[in-house]
Amino acid sequence: MSKVVLMKCADYDPEEIREKIEHALRILKVDFADKKKILLKPNLLMRKKPEDAVTTHPTVVQAMIEILKGFSVEAVVAESPGGPYTKRRLEGIYEATGIKGICDNTGAFLNYDTSWFEKNFEEGYMLKKIPFISPLKDCDGLISLAKLKTHGMAVYTGAVKNLYGLITGGQKVELHFKMQQLDRFMDMLLDIYLASRPMLSVIDGIVAMEGSGPSAGVPRKLGVLIISQDGIAADFVASKIIGLNINDFPLLKCAIKRGLFREDGVEVVGDRLEEINVKDFKFPKKKDVLFLKGLLPVWLENYFKAWLTPKPVFIHKKCIGCKECFNTCPAKAIMMVNKRPVVDLDKCIRCYCCHELCPEKAINIDRAFIFKTILK
């Protein structure tokens, strides 16, 4: 039985957050006695301020650092954000998200090492060798500090998908290109989760993101922290809070298929789920044409899928020509023309990384007419 602790938390008060997490740790009987150095992995997707709800709030990271200090455990904070994995990029993101200030004040070690190592994982479905960032190897424990958000491709991102940031930028590009099918990508995320073995998952749902996440959505106050030693179970409880059906949750469907999750194997403790549930949480519009699968010859199915699958559309009036989309496109499908991006849809693999990482929200995902009128 996997215990998931729900804690109501009205705002980002550092003392309250620390007390809530400490209470959850007592319920879960988490023991740090044999640990010397633990890696804290927040979601630091891109250079955004904490109030934008794109990244894990720094006070959640601060609370975890201070708790570990109480156990005489060194905290190491690390992330491989979207885009190139460089020291300069890390410096900008750590500063903007408030993480650098927290680490400076608490004395936690903030990682700038951009090297990586390869871990053998023979039981992996998609990955037998996984390129992890070096801090994972140097620590004897891992804690996922995720943000509760919607996601254009995965629908929802939380404790498990947060660990995709343990993969360096260059390898993430390659994996996006190799795992274009949604179920393959979800199985890859589960491989990363199982291979990295987080001892604890904390999901920051105090202010979540709904709509066009993970970066272009709208902040939504939920007032909750979700804590568990089982990241998949934590994500399941988060999905229940926001009203996400299992059939619409690709990661959970893959976890069930692999025997990694059972709904009757989850015990929710702490505050009551019914007191936190929201009824009108907004999700991204669907980006696949599953109704075609198996109904047509493969060549015709592929033709219609290419036509009907939503595509990125660039809003040049909002674009500042930063080239973030150009630099991070796994398929190299974007060109810069007169300092503005243009996409080659024949090359585009519909991973929506450009939409995810655009700092100006200058990219929309355009759905075909049939989606807009019939398949809402």
FITITI-850238 format. One record per residue (C-alpha): z, y, x; residue number from 1; residue in one letter. Coordinates in pm, whole numbers. Layout:
// FITITI-850238
VOBA | pz | py | px | nr | rest
VOBA | Z | Y | X | NUM | A
...
This chain:
// FITITI-850238
VOBA | pz | py | px | nr | rest
VOBA | 0 | 0 | 0 | 1 | M
VOBA | -105 | 342 | 140 | 2 | S
VOBA | 133 | 627 | 63 | 3 | K
VOBA | -12 | 973 | 12 | 4 | V
VOBA | 231 | 1264 | -7 | 5 | V
VOBA | 142 | 1561 | -227 | 6 | L
VOBA | 324 | 1885 | -155 | 7 | M
VOBA | 281 | 2201 | -360 | 8 | K
VOBA | 254 | 2497 | -125 | 9 | C
VOBA | 192 | 2840 | -275 | 10 | A
VOBA | 64 | 3021 | 33 | 11 | D
VOBA | 39 | 3015 | 410 | 12 | Y
VOBA | 401 | 3085 | 488 | 13 | D
VOBA | 466 | 2917 | 829 | 14 | P
VOBA | 823 | 2810 | 751 | 15 | E
VOBA | 734 | 2662 | 413 | 16 | E
VOBA | 439 | 2469 | 554 | 17 | I
VOBA | 650 | 2328 | 834 | 18 | R
VOBA | 925 | 2222 | 592 | 19 | E
VOBA | 672 | 2056 | 360 | 20 | K
VOBA | 508 | 1859 | 640 | 21 | I
VOBA | 845 | 1757 | 787 | 22 | E
VOBA | 952 | 1631 | 444 | 23 | H
VOBA | 630 | 1432 | 414 | 24 | A
VOBA | 682 | 1280 | 758 | 25 | L
VOBA | 1027 | 1161 | 653 | 26 | R
VOBA | 883 | 1002 | 339 | 27 | I
VOBA | 611 | 831 | 542 | 28 | L
VOBA | 858 | 737 | 820 | 29 | K
VOBA | 624 | 869 | 1088 | 30 | V
VOBA | 771 | 817 | 1434 | 31 | D
VOBA | 656 | 1010 | 1741 | 32 | F
VOBA | 915 | 853 | 1972 | 33 | A
VOBA | 662 | 665 | 2185 | 34 | D
VOBA | 415 | 955 | 2207 | 35 | K
VOBA | 379 | 1201 | 2494 | 36 | K
VOBA | 61 | 1388 | 2409 | 37 | K
VOBA | -109 | 1410 | 2068 | 38 | I
VOBA | -452 | 1553 | 1990 | 39 | L
VOBA | -464 | 1787 | 1691 | 40 | L
VOBA | -812 | 1802 | 1540 | 41 | K
VOBA | -853 | 2094 | 1297 | 42 | P
VOBA | -1176 | 2170 | 1116 | 43 | N
VOBA | -1323 | 2461 | 1312 | 44 | L
VOBA | -1680 | 2434 | 1194 | 45 | L
VOBA | -1786 | 2779 | 1301 | 46 | M
VOBA | -1676 | 3132 | 1387 | 47 | R
VOBA | -1503 | 3234 | 1064 | 48 | K
VOBA | -1181 | 3413 | 975 | 49 | K
VOBA | -902 | 3202 | 820 | 50 | P
VOBA | -933 | 3376 | 482 | 51 | E
VOBA | -1294 | 3258 | 449 | 52 | D
VOBA | -1160 | 2904 | 384 | 53 | A
VOBA | -1424 | 2750 | 610 | 54 | V
VOBA | -1172 | 2634 | 871 | 55 | T
VOBA | -825 | 2480 | 878 | 56 | T
VOBA | -576 | 2764 | 844 | 57 | H
VOBA | -398 | 2839 | 1174 | 58 | P
VOBA | -52 | 2825 | 1015 | 59 | T
VOBA | -108 | 2456 | 933 | 60 | V
VOBA | -194 | 2395 | 1298 | 61 | V
VOBA | 107 | 2600 | 1404 | 62 | Q
VOBA | 341 | 2394 | 1185 | 63 | A
VOBA | 218 | 2068 | 1335 | 64 | M
VOBA | 250 | 2202 | 1691 | 65 | I
VOBA | 610 | 2309 | 1627 | 66 | E
VOBA | 698 | 1976 | 1468 | 67 | I
VOBA | 563 | 1790 | 1771 | 68 | L
VOBA | 757 | 2019 | 2005 | 69 | K
VOBA | 1072 | 1915 | 1820 | 70 | G
VOBA | 994 | 1557 | 1924 | 71 | F
VOBA | 917 | 1667 | 2283 | 72 | S
VOBA | 550 | 1579 | 2229 | 73 | V
VOBA | 279 | 1793 | 2388 | 74 | E
VOBA | 15 | 1916 | 2143 | 75 | A
VOBA | -350 | 1940 | 2248 | 76 | V
VOBA | -581 | 2128 | 2011 | 77 | V
VOBA | -951 | 2045 | 2037 | 78 | A
VOBA | -1272 | 2066 | 1838 | 79 | E
VOBA | -1643 | 2014 | 1886 | 80 | S
VOBA | -1779 | 2261 | 1629 | 81 | P
VOBA | -2123 | 2277 | 1476 | 82 | G
VOBA | -2392 | 2366 | 1728 | 83 | G
VOBA | -2383 | 2347 | 2110 | 84 | P
VOBA | -2060 | 2223 | 2268 | 85 | Y
VOBA | -2006 | 2495 | 2528 | 86 | T
VOBA | -1701 | 2677 | 2660 | 87 | K
VOBA | -1840 | 3012 | 2547 | 88 | R
VOBA | -1889 | 2885 | 2192 | 89 | R
VOBA | -1537 | 2737 | 2187 | 90 | L
VOBA | -1390 | 3067 | 2306 | 91 | E
VOBA | -1552 | 3259 | 2020 | 92 | G
VOBA | -1454 | 3008 | 1754 | 93 | I
VOBA | -1095 | 2964 | 1873 | 94 | Y
VOBA | -1052 | 3342 | 1875 | 95 | E
VOBA | -1209 | 3412 | 1535 | 96 | A
VOBA | -1031 | 3131 | 1351 | 97 | T
VOBA | -688 | 3236 | 1477 | 98 | G
VOBA | -634 | 2914 | 1670 | 99 | I
VOBA | -617 | 3081 | 2011 | 100 | K
VOBA | -341 | 3313 | 1897 | 101 | G
VOBA | -140 | 3020 | 1760 | 102 | I
VOBA | -177 | 2821 | 2081 | 103 | C
VOBA | -88 | 3123 | 2295 | 104 | D
VOBA | 229 | 3181 | 2091 | 105 | N
VOBA | 342 | 2818 | 2081 | 106 | T
VOBA | 234 | 2711 | 2428 | 107 | G
VOBA | 7 | 2436 | 2295 | 108 | A
VOBA | -284 | 2330 | 2516 | 109 | F
VOBA | -619 | 2452 | 2387 | 110 | L
VOBA | -912 | 2245 | 2507 | 111 | N
VOBA | -1216 | 2402 | 2675 | 112 | Y
VOBA | -1332 | 2088 | 2854 | 113 | D
VOBA | -1677 | 2000 | 2720 | 114 | T
VOBA | -1708 | 1660 | 2886 | 115 | S
VOBA | -1716 | 1337 | 2687 | 116 | W
VOBA | -1674 | 962 | 2722 | 117 | F
VOBA | -1823 | 660 | 2551 | 118 | E
VOBA | -1600 | 419 | 2361 | 119 | K
VOBA | -1713 | 66 | 2286 | 120 | N
VOBA | -1667 | -24 | 1920 | 121 | F
VOBA | -1822 | -364 | 1855 | 122 | E
VOBA | -1699 | -382 | 1494 | 123 | E
VOBA | -1888 | -66 | 1401 | 124 | G
VOBA | -2148 | -87 | 1125 | 125 | Y
VOBA | -2366 | 194 | 1259 | 126 | M
VOBA | -2220 | 270 | 1602 | 127 | L
VOBA | -2129 | 17 | 1869 | 128 | K
VOBA | -2075 | 289 | 2128 | 129 | K
VOBA | -1929 | 624 | 2025 | 130 | I
VOBA | -1952 | 945 | 2234 | 131 | P
VOBA | -1610 | 1109 | 2192 | 132 | F
VOBA | -1488 | 1437 | 2340 | 133 | I
VOBA | -1265 | 1383 | 2645 | 134 | S
VOBA | -931 | 1500 | 2499 | 135 | P
VOBA | -924 | 1195 | 2272 | 136 | L
VOBA | -910 | 970 | 2578 | 137 | K
VOBA | -640 | 1180 | 2743 | 138 | D
VOBA | -399 | 1169 | 2445 | 139 | C
VOBA | -199 | 879 | 2305 | 140 | D
VOBA | -224 | 988 | 1944 | 141 | G
VOBA | -454 | 1175 | 1704 | 142 | L
VOBA | -379 | 1385 | 1396 | 143 | I
VOBA | -656 | 1506 | 1166 | 144 | S
VOBA | -586 | 1857 | 1030 | 145 | L
VOBA | -863 | 1890 | 775 | 146 | A
VOBA | -976 | 2153 | 526 | 147 | K
VOBA | -1042 | 2054 | 163 | 148 | L
VOBA | -1401 | 2164 | 100 | 149 | K
VOBA | -1721 | 2073 | -74 | 150 | T
VOBA | -2014 | 1966 | 140 | 151 | H
VOBA | -2385 | 1997 | 71 | 152 | G
VOBA | -2471 | 1645 | 186 | 153 | M
VOBA | -2143 | 1452 | 167 | 154 | A
VOBA | -2026 | 1629 | -157 | 155 | V
VOBA | -1670 | 1651 | -18 | 156 | Y
VOBA | -1530 | 1687 | 331 | 157 | T
VOBA | -1170 | 1621 | 428 | 158 | G
VOBA | -965 | 1395 | 655 | 159 | A
VOBA | -1235 | 1143 | 750 | 160 | V
VOBA | -1536 | 1371 | 789 | 161 | K
VOBA | -1323 | 1614 | 991 | 162 | N
VOBA | -1332 | 1356 | 1270 | 163 | L
VOBA | -1708 | 1403 | 1309 | 164 | Y
VOBA | -1593 | 1697 | 1523 | 165 | G
VOBA | -1479 | 1444 | 1785 | 166 | L
VOBA | -1849 | 1397 | 1866 | 167 | I
VOBA | -2010 | 1649 | 2101 | 168 | T
VOBA | -2279 | 1886 | 1974 | 169 | G
VOBA | -2575 | 1717 | 2142 | 170 | G
VOBA | -2479 | 1372 | 2018 | 171 | Q
VOBA | -2421 | 1505 | 1666 | 172 | K
VOBA | -2779 | 1628 | 1662 | 173 | V
VOBA | -2902 | 1284 | 1764 | 174 | E
VOBA | -2683 | 1105 | 1508 | 175 | L
VOBA | -2802 | 1333 | 1227 | 176 | H
VOBA | -3158 | 1244 | 1316 | 177 | F
VOBA | -3086 | 868 | 1333 | 178 | K
VOBA | -2869 | 851 | 1018 | 179 | M
VOBA | -3091 | 1034 | 769 | 180 | Q
VOBA | -2999 | 804 | 479 | 181 | Q
VOBA | -2677 | 913 | 311 | 182 | L
VOBA | -2510 | 570 | 305 | 183 | D
VOBA | -2586 | 517 | 675 | 184 | R
VOBA | -2434 | 855 | 756 | 185 | F
VOBA | -2121 | 772 | 555 | 186 | M
VOBA | -2087 | 436 | 731 | 187 | D
VOBA | -2117 | 619 | 1063 | 188 | M
VOBA | -1831 | 851 | 961 | 189 | L
VOBA | -1619 | 550 | 875 | 190 | L
VOBA | -1699 | 398 | 1216 | 191 | D
VOBA | -1579 | 718 | 1384 | 192 | I
VOBA | -1263 | 718 | 1173 | 193 | Y
VOBA | -1182 | 354 | 1255 | 194 | L
VOBA | -1259 | 393 | 1626 | 195 | A
VOBA | -1056 | 712 | 1671 | 196 | S
VOBA | -756 | 572 | 1478 | 197 | R
VOBA | -576 | 887 | 1356 | 198 | P
VOBA | -205 | 825 | 1312 | 199 | M
VOBA | -179 | 1097 | 1048 | 200 | L
VOBA | -405 | 1306 | 826 | 201 | S
VOBA | -306 | 1645 | 685 | 202 | V
VOBA | -543 | 1815 | 442 | 203 | I
VOBA | -514 | 2191 | 395 | 204 | D
VOBA | -579 | 2245 | 26 | 205 | G
VOBA | -368 | 2558 | -10 | 206 | I
VOBA | -693 | 2752 | -30 | 207 | V
VOBA | -988 | 2515 | -53 | 208 | A
VOBA | -1361 | 2579 | -77 | 209 | M
VOBA | -1574 | 2500 | -381 | 210 | E
VOBA | -1942 | 2545 | -458 | 211 | G
VOBA | -2192 | 2558 | -175 | 212 | S
VOBA | -1966 | 2425 | 103 | 213 | G
VOBA | -1886 | 2361 | 379 | 214 | P
VOBA | -1944 | 2724 | 486 | 215 | S
VOBA | -2131 | 2913 | 213 | 216 | A
VOBA | -1899 | 2828 | -76 | 217 | G
VOBA | -1620 | 3023 | -244 | 218 | V
VOBA | -1246 | 3004 | -161 | 219 | P
VOBA | -1044 | 2836 | -437 | 220 | R
VOBA | -665 | 2838 | -437 | 221 | K
VOBA | -525 | 2491 | -508 | 222 | L
VOBA | -180 | 2534 | -353 | 223 | G
VOBA | -145 | 2185 | -209 | 224 | V
VOBA | -98 | 1994 | 115 | 225 | L
VOBA | -202 | 1628 | 127 | 226 | I
VOBA | -45 | 1410 | 397 | 227 | I
VOBA | -95 | 1042 | 471 | 228 | S
VOBA | -125 | 786 | 750 | 229 | Q
VOBA | -438 | 663 | 571 | 230 | D
VOBA | -714 | 924 | 589 | 231 | G
VOBA | -936 | 746 | 336 | 232 | I
VOBA | -652 | 735 | 83 | 233 | A
VOBA | -578 | 1103 | 150 | 234 | A
VOBA | -941 | 1189 | 75 | 235 | D
VOBA | -927 | 981 | -243 | 236 | F
VOBA | -624 | 1177 | -368 | 237 | V
VOBA | -798 | 1504 | -281 | 238 | A
VOBA | -1098 | 1389 | -484 | 239 | S
VOBA | -871 | 1316 | -780 | 240 | K
VOBA | -724 | 1668 | -761 | 241 | I
VOBA | -1066 | 1833 | -778 | 242 | I
VOBA | -1209 | 1591 | -1035 | 243 | G
VOBA | -1463 | 1416 | -814 | 244 | L
VOBA | -1568 | 1081 | -960 | 245 | N
VOBA | -1577 | 785 | -722 | 246 | I
VOBA | -1941 | 720 | -814 | 247 | N
VOBA | -2024 | 1071 | -692 | 248 | D
VOBA | -1822 | 1035 | -370 | 249 | F
VOBA | -2052 | 871 | -110 | 250 | P
VOBA | -1785 | 817 | 157 | 251 | L
VOBA | -1546 | 642 | -80 | 252 | L
VOBA | -1823 | 422 | -220 | 253 | K
VOBA | -1903 | 302 | 134 | 254 | C
VOBA | -1533 | 251 | 211 | 255 | A
VOBA | -1494 | 34 | -100 | 256 | I
VOBA | -1803 | -167 | -11 | 257 | K
VOBA | -1661 | -234 | 337 | 258 | R
VOBA | -1322 | -337 | 200 | 259 | G
VOBA | -1150 | -34 | 355 | 260 | L
VOBA | -1018 | 108 | 29 | 261 | F
VOBA | -878 | -2 | -306 | 262 | R
VOBA | -769 | 245 | -571 | 263 | E
VOBA | -476 | 24 | -672 | 264 | D
VOBA | -364 | 24 | -309 | 265 | G
VOBA | -268 | 394 | -314 | 266 | V
VOBA | 79 | 525 | -400 | 267 | E
VOBA | 108 | 900 | -460 | 268 | V
VOBA | 453 | 1043 | -386 | 269 | V
VOBA | 604 | 1390 | -370 | 270 | G
VOBA | 474 | 1626 | -636 | 271 | D
VOBA | 291 | 1488 | -937 | 272 | R
VOBA | -86 | 1465 | -927 | 273 | L
VOBA | -111 | 1579 | -1290 | 274 | E
VOBA | 55 | 1910 | -1200 | 275 | E
VOBA | -207 | 1990 | -935 | 276 | I
VOBA | -533 | 1864 | -1087 | 277 | N
VOBA | -801 | 2124 | -1161 | 278 | V
VOBA | -1063 | 2080 | -1433 | 279 | K
VOBA | -1340 | 2319 | -1332 | 280 | D
VOBA | -1385 | 2269 | -958 | 281 | F
VOBA | -1743 | 2352 | -863 | 282 | K
VOBA | -1943 | 2100 | -658 | 283 | F
VOBA | -2274 | 2137 | -470 | 284 | P
VOBA | -2585 | 2052 | -663 | 285 | K
VOBA | -2713 | 1701 | -599 | 286 | K
VOBA | -2961 | 1670 | -316 | 287 | K
VOBA | -3108 | 1325 | -366 | 288 | D
VOBA | -3348 | 1159 | -609 | 289 | V
VOBA | -3169 | 828 | -659 | 290 | L
VOBA | -3325 | 776 | -1003 | 291 | F
VOBA | -3654 | 686 | -830 | 292 | L
VOBA | -3509 | 406 | -620 | 293 | K
VOBA | -3663 | 69 | -703 | 294 | G
VOBA | -3876 | 203 | -989 | 295 | L
VOBA | -4193 | 274 | -790 | 296 | L
VOBA | -4383 | 127 | -496 | 297 | P
VOBA | -4215 | 238 | -172 | 298 | V
VOBA | -4504 | 463 | -64 | 299 | W
VOBA | -4505 | 641 | -400 | 300 | L
VOBA | -4126 | 661 | -408 | 301 | E
VOBA | -4131 | 826 | -64 | 302 | N
VOBA | -4399 | 1071 | -177 | 303 | Y
VOBA | -4203 | 1184 | -482 | 304 | F
VOBA | -3877 | 1189 | -293 | 305 | K
VOBA | -4026 | 1424 | -32 | 306 | A
VOBA | -4153 | 1649 | -312 | 307 | W
VOBA | -3837 | 1645 | -522 | 308 | L
VOBA | -3568 | 1647 | -253 | 309 | T
VOBA | -3421 | 1997 | -222 | 310 | P
VOBA | -3531 | 2204 | 74 | 311 | K
VOBA | -3382 | 2491 | 274 | 312 | P
VOBA | -3512 | 2835 | 182 | 313 | V
VOBA | -3452 | 3126 | 421 | 314 | F
VOBA | -3353 | 3466 | 282 | 315 | I
VOBA | -3503 | 3695 | 542 | 316 | H
VOBA | -3341 | 4007 | 393 | 317 | K
VOBA | -2998 | 3863 | 475 | 318 | K
VOBA | -3099 | 3699 | 804 | 319 | C
VOBA | -2986 | 3875 | 1123 | 320 | I
VOBA | -3207 | 3670 | 1357 | 321 | G
VOBA | -2915 | 3504 | 1536 | 322 | C
VOBA | -3118 | 3179 | 1584 | 323 | K
VOBA | -2820 | 2960 | 1489 | 324 | E
VOBA | -3042 | 2752 | 1258 | 325 | C
VOBA | -3314 | 2728 | 1524 | 326 | F
VOBA | -3068 | 2615 | 1792 | 327 | N
VOBA | -2889 | 2355 | 1579 | 328 | T
VOBA | -3173 | 2192 | 1383 | 329 | C
VOBA | -3163 | 1818 | 1474 | 330 | P
VOBA | -3529 | 1768 | 1383 | 331 | A
VOBA | -3655 | 2081 | 1562 | 332 | K
VOBA | -3819 | 2176 | 1234 | 333 | A
VOBA | -3742 | 2548 | 1252 | 334 | I
VOBA | -3950 | 2807 | 1433 | 335 | M
VOBA | -3870 | 3174 | 1488 | 336 | M
VOBA | -4151 | 3402 | 1373 | 337 | V
VOBA | -4098 | 3776 | 1418 | 338 | N
VOBA | -3729 | 3700 | 1481 | 339 | K
VOBA | -3695 | 3520 | 1148 | 340 | R
VOBA | -3678 | 3142 | 1083 | 341 | P
VOBA | -3960 | 2943 | 928 | 342 | V
VOBA | -3918 | 2573 | 846 | 343 | V
VOBA | -4176 | 2295 | 881 | 344 | D
VOBA | -4091 | 2081 | 578 | 345 | L
VOBA | -4292 | 1787 | 717 | 346 | D
VOBA | -4042 | 1768 | 1005 | 347 | K
VOBA | -3730 | 1866 | 805 | 348 | C
VOBA | -3495 | 1569 | 753 | 349 | I
VOBA | -3289 | 1746 | 482 | 350 | R
VOBA | -2962 | 1728 | 673 | 351 | C
VOBA | -2892 | 2091 | 573 | 352 | Y
VOBA | -2727 | 2170 | 907 | 353 | C
VOBA | -2900 | 2510 | 897 | 354 | C
VOBA | -2736 | 2588 | 563 | 355 | H
VOBA | -2403 | 2460 | 689 | 356 | E
VOBA | -2396 | 2674 | 1003 | 357 | L
VOBA | -2563 | 2999 | 893 | 358 | C
VOBA | -2305 | 3275 | 953 | 359 | P
VOBA | -2468 | 3512 | 700 | 360 | E
VOBA | -2520 | 3272 | 405 | 361 | K
VOBA | -2890 | 3350 | 443 | 362 | A
VOBA | -3010 | 2998 | 354 | 363 | I
VOBA | -3029 | 2855 | 2 | 364 | N
VOBA | -3099 | 2497 | -94 | 365 | I
VOBA | -3386 | 2507 | -341 | 366 | D
VOBA | -3416 | 2227 | -594 | 367 | R
VOBA | -3736 | 2115 | -761 | 368 | A
VOBA | -3805 | 2232 | -1117 | 369 | F
VOBA | -3713 | 1891 | -1261 | 370 | I
VOBA | -3365 | 1921 | -1108 | 371 | F
VOBA | -3317 | 2275 | -1233 | 372 | K
VOBA | -3413 | 2194 | -1592 | 373 | T
VOBA | -3338 | 1825 | -1654 | 374 | I
VOBA | -3102 | 1692 | -1385 | 375 | L
VOBA | -2842 | 1969 | -1380 | 376 | K
